[in-house]
Amino acid sequence: MMVVKRSLTYIFIYLQVKKLERWLRKMKKVQRYFLDYEFSKNDKVIKIENQNSFKIILNNKKNYEINKFFYKQIGKDHFWRDRLIWTDKQWMKYSSNPLLDTWILEDNNNDLIGYYEIEKHENKEFELINMGILSEYRSKGYGSSLLTHVLKQSFDNKAEKVWVHTCSLDHKFALANYISRGFKVFKKEQIDFVA
């Protein structure tokens, strides 16, 4: 009987070690970047190029299903998981925050292309919480136009700073897009991530 218990214990330990090994193989090192854009008195009105083929509109009805849809559709390619467990009530509470604006990028046929969420903080700082383009519209310049819109709206609303964080799991051009628009990296860190 003792031998059987010991054997079962060894089998259990062996299986747990194998499970841990599989988990560790899925773990990746992810680089996270914190960036900000500080407006100066010399900044000029920002213009959005090629806006004939699309429009960027405010989700002024605070329809939480828009936020939920984009988060799931865009996020599935980039491991956005934090909000996947949210109930509709949590989504409603989040999207109805009076300090949060959700902007929607549509083509001229009203097909959804992308979005961004931006939250106003004290001290005239705005946080770009999420921004993304649906997969079928990527690599067509929409991300650049959307980020330019972020800066234009922030400038028009008297922001002194816009900040964001991105990571190596986001779109391959995300970091370059931020830097090309004048964002500066102020912090970098490496984190462990289980895919």
DOBAMAR-667953 format. One line per 5 residues: number of its first residue (from 1); their letters; for each residue x, y, z of C-alpha. Coordinates in nm, 4 decimals. Example, Ala and Ser with C-alpha at 12.3 -4.5 7.8 and 13.67 -1.06 7.14 Angstrom:
BEGIN
1	as	1.2300,-0.4500,0.7800  1.3670,-0.1060,0.7140
END
This chain:
BEGIN
1	mmvvk	0.0000,0.0000,0.0000  0.2836,0.2371,0.0905  0.4564,0.1641,-0.2407  0.1383,0.2436,-0.4330  0.0942,0.5770,-0.2492
6	rslty	0.4563,0.6674,-0.3094  0.4247,0.5744,-0.6776  0.1110,0.7866,-0.7122  0.2893,1.0765,-0.5423  0.5811,1.0484,-0.7851
11	ifiyl	0.3430,1.0321,-1.0797  0.1599,1.3403,-0.9519  0.4872,1.5313,-0.9082  0.6054,1.4220,-1.2535  0.2809,1.5451,-1.4126
16	qvkkl	0.3040,1.8787,-1.2293  0.6633,1.9255,-1.3473  0.5581,1.8519,-1.7065  0.2729,2.1008,-1.6738  0.5152,2.3641,-1.5435
21	erwlr	0.7570,2.2945,-1.8307  0.4766,2.3460,-2.0864  0.3789,2.6701,-1.9144  0.7392,2.7955,-1.9133  0.7745,2.7184,-2.2850
26	kmkkv	0.4754,2.9454,-2.3500  0.6294,3.2294,-2.1489  0.7860,3.5053,-2.3515  0.9817,3.8139,-2.2712  0.7864,4.1206,-2.3731
31	qryfl	0.9274,4.4702,-2.4034  0.6916,4.7414,-2.2761  0.7429,5.1067,-2.3710  0.5995,5.4144,-2.2006  0.5837,5.7189,-2.4278
36	dyefs	0.4611,6.0737,-2.4040  0.4066,6.3696,-2.6297  0.4394,6.7132,-2.4725  0.2755,7.0030,-2.6500  0.4621,7.3304,-2.6675
41	kndkv	0.3429,7.6825,-2.7342  0.5066,7.6572,-3.0764  0.2928,7.3626,-3.1885  0.0775,7.4368,-3.4876  -0.2685,7.3094,-3.5678
46	ikien	-0.2267,6.9482,-3.6717  -0.3770,6.8476,-4.0054  -0.4944,6.5010,-4.0985  -0.3952,6.4018,-4.4515  -0.6078,6.2078,-4.7024
51	qnsfk	-0.9294,6.2352,-4.5059  -1.1422,6.2073,-4.8210  -1.1747,5.8296,-4.7903  -1.2653,5.8082,-4.4203  -1.4129,5.9902,-4.1243
56	iilnn	-1.3323,5.9858,-3.7535  -1.6361,6.0336,-3.5324  -1.6919,6.0573,-3.1592  -1.8949,5.7801,-2.9972  -2.0965,6.0468,-2.8165
61	kknye	-2.3753,5.8045,-2.7258  -2.1193,5.6150,-2.5154  -2.2281,5.2855,-2.6741  -2.0264,5.0281,-2.4799  -2.0724,4.7673,-2.7535
66	inkff	-1.8382,4.9708,-2.9769  -1.5593,4.9560,-2.7171  -1.6250,4.5879,-2.6528  -1.6301,4.5010,-3.0243  -1.3026,4.6762,-3.1060
71	ykqig	-1.1273,4.5499,-2.7927  -1.2103,4.1893,-2.8807  -1.1531,4.2105,-3.2567  -0.8282,4.4057,-3.2501  -0.7070,4.2627,-2.9236
76	kdhfw	-0.7247,3.8989,-3.0312  -0.4183,3.9557,-3.2505  -0.2225,4.1309,-2.9759  -0.3082,3.9391,-2.6572  -0.5417,4.2019,-2.5129
81	rdrli	-0.7049,3.9922,-2.2410  -0.7729,4.2056,-1.9344  -1.1292,4.2989,-2.0314  -1.2368,3.9699,-2.1898  -1.3990,3.8629,-1.8636
86	wtdkq	-1.5951,4.1865,-1.8220  -1.9720,4.1730,-1.8014  -2.1851,4.4104,-2.0071  -2.2424,4.6084,-1.6879  -1.8645,4.6580,-1.6477
91	wmkys	-1.8351,4.7626,-2.0124  -2.1201,5.0119,-1.9657  -1.9587,5.1611,-1.6571  -1.6224,5.1903,-1.8326  -1.7485,5.3464,-2.1552
96	snpll	-1.9848,5.5877,-1.9786  -1.6961,5.7477,-1.7878  -1.7375,6.1210,-1.8623  -1.3587,6.1604,-1.8881  -1.3293,5.8871,-2.1535
101	dtwil	-1.3790,5.9556,-2.5235  -1.4020,5.6824,-2.7841  -1.3360,5.7850,-3.1443  -1.4354,5.5603,-3.4343  -1.2666,5.5467,-3.7736
106	ednnn	-1.5059,5.4583,-4.0577  -1.4757,5.4564,-4.4331  -1.7234,5.6490,-4.6491  -1.9532,5.3432,-4.6596  -1.9743,5.3531,-4.2771
111	dligy	-1.7686,5.0337,-4.2466  -1.5735,5.0235,-3.9213  -1.1949,5.0472,-3.9599  -1.0537,5.1250,-3.6152  -1.0843,5.3225,-3.2956
116	yeiek	-0.9114,5.4793,-3.0016  -0.9982,5.5444,-2.6392  -0.8536,5.8475,-2.4645  -0.9019,5.9514,-2.1031  -0.8548,6.3001,-1.9647
121	henke	-0.6576,6.3241,-1.6409  -0.5737,6.6110,-1.4095  -0.2985,6.8555,-1.5030  -0.4129,6.8584,-1.8667  -0.2717,6.5113,-1.9325
126	felin	-0.4509,6.2727,-2.1660  -0.3919,5.8968,-2.1663  -0.4302,5.7058,-2.4902  -0.5688,5.3841,-2.3455  -0.6252,5.1772,-2.6589
131	mgils	-0.5902,5.2353,-3.0288  -0.6141,4.9889,-3.3113  -0.7137,4.9045,-3.6654  -0.9143,4.5974,-3.7677  -0.6909,4.3384,-3.9326
136	eyrsk	-0.8258,4.3768,-4.2880  -0.7412,4.7496,-4.2861  -0.3897,4.7338,-4.1421  -0.0793,4.8580,-4.3245  -0.2831,5.1113,-4.5249
141	gygss	-0.1935,5.4254,-4.3287  -0.5035,5.4335,-4.1098  -0.3016,5.3960,-3.7892  -0.0993,5.7061,-3.8769  -0.4153,5.9056,-3.9479
146	llthv	-0.5770,5.7877,-3.6260  -0.2732,5.8811,-3.4164  -0.2601,6.2222,-3.5840  -0.6256,6.2619,-3.4850  -0.5353,6.1738,-3.1239
151	lkqsf	-0.2833,6.4582,-3.1213  -0.5169,6.7024,-3.2967  -0.8041,6.6362,-3.0548  -0.5716,6.6588,-2.7561  -0.4229,6.9854,-2.8843
156	dnkae	-0.7699,7.1294,-2.9542  -0.8731,7.0351,-2.5984  -0.5741,7.2176,-2.4459  -0.3847,6.9067,-2.3360  -0.0273,6.9658,-2.2279
161	kvwvh	0.0723,6.6022,-2.2582  -0.0518,6.2764,-2.4123  0.0924,5.9503,-2.2883  0.0579,5.5884,-2.3879  0.2205,5.2542,-2.3353
166	tcsld	0.2749,4.9923,-2.6008  0.4626,4.6654,-2.6119  0.6261,4.4194,-2.8470  0.2957,4.2255,-2.8698  0.1218,4.5209,-3.0345
171	hkfal	0.1301,4.5811,-3.4104  0.4831,4.5711,-3.5492  0.4634,4.9379,-3.6533  0.2985,5.0713,-3.3347  0.6165,5.1939,-3.1667
176	anyis	0.7520,5.3453,-3.4893  0.4179,5.5220,-3.5459  0.4319,5.6853,-3.2023  0.7939,5.7920,-3.2429  0.7379,5.9283,-3.5952
181	rgfkv	0.4588,6.1506,-3.4591  0.6884,6.2982,-3.1936  0.6275,6.0738,-2.8938  0.9330,6.0136,-2.6747  1.0072,5.6929,-2.4837
186	fkkeq	1.0468,5.7831,-2.1169  1.0548,5.4315,-1.9710  1.1218,5.0766,-2.0908  1.0770,4.7504,-1.9066  1.0842,4.3824,-1.9828
191	idfva	0.8025,4.1677,-1.8506  0.7268,3.7971,-1.8557  0.4146,3.7082,-2.0485  0.2400,3.3756,-2.0903  0.0986,3.3437,-2.4411
END
